[in-house]
């Protein structure tokens, strides 16, 4: 099971909420870069690593795990960057997901 969403032009409060669930290097990225869009992928941990790699190979994006309440079963991946880059990365993930 995989759920995806894209947030274009995220509100500053949404970025703050997301940062509370990120490791320190993710918070630093958000602090130091303009985030035009956020792609969110909810999946199992194996797919999280796979889709992170797919996203970074497809486009100039930053990926980071978003901590949840049950990370051993379902977790989330945030894909951050410019809007067109995030869209390209998310399209690549969807293409891989459809291939299985």
For each residue, the residues with C-beta under 8 A, 3 or more apart:
1: 43 74
2: 41 42 43 47 97
3: 40 41 42 43
4: 39 40 41 42 90 93 94
5: 39 40
6: 37 38 39 40 86 87 90
7: 10 14 37 38 40
8: 36 37 83
9: 36 37 83
10: 7 14 15 18 35 37 38
11: 14 15
12: 15 16
13: 16 17
14: 7 10 11 17 18 38
15: 10 11 12 18 19 30 35 38
16: 12 13 19 20
17: 13 14 20 21
18: 10 14 15 21 22 30 38 66 78
19: 15 16 22 26 27 30
20: 16 17
21: 17 18 66 67 68
22: 18 19 26 27 30 64 65 66 67 78
23: 26 27 64 65 67
24: 27 28
25: 28 29 64
26: 19 22 23 29 30 62 64 65 78
27: 19 22 23 24 30 31
28: 24 25 31 32
29: 25 26 32 33 62 64 80
30: 15 18 19 22 26 27 33 35 80
31: 27 28
32: 28 29
33: 29 30 62 80
34: 82
35: 10 15 30 38 80 81
36: 8 9 81 82 83 86
37: 6 7 8 9 10 80 81 82 83 86 87
38: 6 7 10 14 15 18 35 78 79 80 86
39: 4 5 6 55 61 78 79 80 86 87 89 90 93
40: 3 4 5 6 7 66 76 77 78 79
41: 2 3 4 47 48 51 76 77 79 90 93
42: 2 3 4 74 75 76 77
43: 1 2 3 47 48 51 74 75 76 77
44: 47 48 73 74 75
45: 48 49 71 72 75
46: 49 50
47: 2 41 43 44 50 51
48: 41 43 44 45 51 52 65 75 76 77
49: 45 46 52 53
50: 46 47 53 54 96
51: 41 43 47 48 54 55 77 93 96 97
52: 48 49 55 56 63 77
53: 49 50 56 57
54: 50 51 57 58 89 92 93 96
55: 39 51 52 58 59 61 63 77 79 89 90 92 93
56: 52 53 59 61 63 89
57: 53 54 92
58: 54 55 88 89 91 92
59: 55 56 81 85 86 88 89 92
60: 81 82 85
61: 39 55 56 79 80 81 85 86 89
62: 26 29 33 79 80 81
63: 52 55 56 77 78 79 80
64: 22 23 25 26 29 77 78 80
65: 22 23 26 48 71 75 76 77 78
66: 18 21 22 40 75 76 77 78
67: 21 22 23 71 75
68: 21 71 74 75 76
69:
70: 73 74 75
71: 45 65 67 68 74 75
72: 45
73: 44 70
74: 1 42 43 44 68 70 71
75: 42 43 44 45 48 65 66 67 68 70 71
76: 40 41 42 43 48 65 66 68
77: 40 41 42 43 48 51 52 55 63 64 65 66
78: 18 22 26 38 39 40 63 64 65 66
79: 38 39 40 41 55 61 62 63 86 89 90
80: 29 30 33 35 37 38 39 61 62 63 64 86
81: 35 36 37 59 60 61 62 85 86 89
82: 34 36 37 60 85 86
83: 8 9 36 37 86 87
84: 87 88
85: 59 60 61 81 82 88 89
86: 6 36 37 38 39 59 61 79 80 81 82 83 89 90
87: 6 37 39 83 84 90 91
88: 58 59 84 85 91 92
89: 39 54 55 56 58 59 61 79 81 85 86 92 93
90: 4 6 39 41 55 79 86 87 93 94
91: 58 87 88 94 95
92: 54 55 57 58 59 88 89 95 96
93: 4 39 41 51 54 55 89 90 96 97
94: 4 90 91 97 98
95: 91 92 98 99
96: 50 51 54 92 93 99 100
97: 2 51 93 94 100
98: 94 95
99: 95 96
100: 96 97
